């Protein structure tokens, strides 16, 4: 490089500017938004209510995806759906092969949900990625038990309840 600088300073500075542009392009991996969905494995999806919302951000660096999702229940029409809850992810999951077939789990994450009833409670939450759940969802669990319309809520989700998760996984090619 120093030889290029001495021989042709303009070419050297052009090369440095090109490298700087390449580095900036590589480092420009800001978060993108997506709308996370809740899916009920029993055929009826949970409903966040008339003024509830879901919001998500994800960052992709190479084939690694970091996802943060928030779902808030509010208004009228809130239901817990049927079956275990799956959280929709922005990009498909890469499951790796093992000697016995597909690796059943690839990374995952954690978070919490808040039951905002008379005595608000924060409950630790986990997101599990498993080939049997599907290639674009994370199963929501609390204390090794699936989140459902009645678990951990006694009467199902209600206005003011919310959940937050952070999940990391490999993206399918």
FENKAWO-V540359 format. One record per residue. N is the residue number from 0. RES is the residue in three letters. NEAR is the number of other C-alpha atoms within 8 Angstrom. Layout:
BEGIN
n=<N;N>
res=<RES;RES>
near=<NEAR;NEAR>
END
This chain:
BEGIN
n=<0;1;2;3;4;5;6;7;8;9;10;11;12;13;14;15;16;17;18;19;20;21;22;23;24;25;26;27;28;29;30;31;32;33;34;35;36;37;38;39;40;41;42;43;44;45;46;47;48;49;50;51;52;53;54;55;56;57;58;59;60;61;62;63;64;65;66;67;68;69;70;71;72;73;74;75;76;77;78;79;80;81;82;83;84;85;86;87;88;89;90;91;92;93;94;95;96;97;98;99;100;101;102;103;104;105;106;107;108;109;110;111;112;113;114;115;116;117;118;119;120;121;122;123;124;125;126;127;128;129;130;131;132;133;134;135;136;137;138;139;140;141;142;143;144;145;146;147;148;149;150;151;152;153;154;155;156;157;158;159;160;161;162;163;164;165;166;167;168;169;170;171;172>
res=<UNK;UNK;UNK;UNK;UNK;UNK;UNK;UNK;UNK;UNK;UNK;UNK;UNK;UNK;UNK;UNK;UNK;UNK;UNK;UNK;UNK;UNK;UNK;UNK;UNK;UNK;UNK;UNK;UNK;UNK;UNK;UNK;UNK;UNK;UNK;UNK;UNK;UNK;UNK;UNK;UNK;UNK;UNK;UNK;UNK;UNK;UNK;UNK;UNK;UNK;UNK;UNK;UNK;UNK;UNK;UNK;UNK;UNK;UNK;UNK;UNK;UNK;UNK;UNK;UNK;UNK;UNK;UNK;UNK;UNK;UNK;UNK;UNK;UNK;UNK;UNK;UNK;UNK;UNK;UNK;UNK;UNK;UNK;UNK;UNK;UNK;UNK;UNK;UNK;UNK;UNK;UNK;UNK;UNK;UNK;UNK;UNK;UNK;UNK;UNK;UNK;UNK;UNK;UNK;UNK;UNK;UNK;UNK;UNK;UNK;UNK;UNK;UNK;UNK;UNK;UNK;UNK;UNK;UNK;UNK;UNK;UNK;UNK;UNK;UNK;UNK;UNK;UNK;UNK;UNK;UNK;UNK;UNK;UNK;UNK;UNK;UNK;UNK;UNK;UNK;UNK;UNK;UNK;UNK;UNK;UNK;UNK;UNK;UNK;UNK;UNK;UNK;UNK;UNK;UNK;UNK;UNK;UNK;UNK;UNK;UNK;UNK;UNK;UNK;UNK;UNK;UNK;UNK;UNK;UNK;UNK;UNK;UNK>
near=<5;5;6;10;12;7;6;8;9;7;9;11;9;8;8;8;8;8;8;8;8;8;8;8;7;7;6;6;8;5;8;7;8;9;7;14;8;10;11;15;11;8;8;10;11;14;10;14;14;9;9;11;10;11;11;12;11;13;11;10;7;4;9;10;13;11;13;11;12;12;13;12;17;15;10;8;8;15;12;12;13;13;11;13;14;12;12;11;11;8;8;9;10;11;12;7;8;7;4;5;6;9;10;9;10;12;10;13;11;11;12;12;12;11;14;11;9;4;5;8;8;8;9;10;13;13;14;12;13;12;11;5;9;7;9;10;11;14;14;14;12;12;6;5;6;11;12;13;16;11;9;9;9;6;6;11;13;12;11;10;14;11;11;11;15;11;12;11;12;12;11;9;4>
END
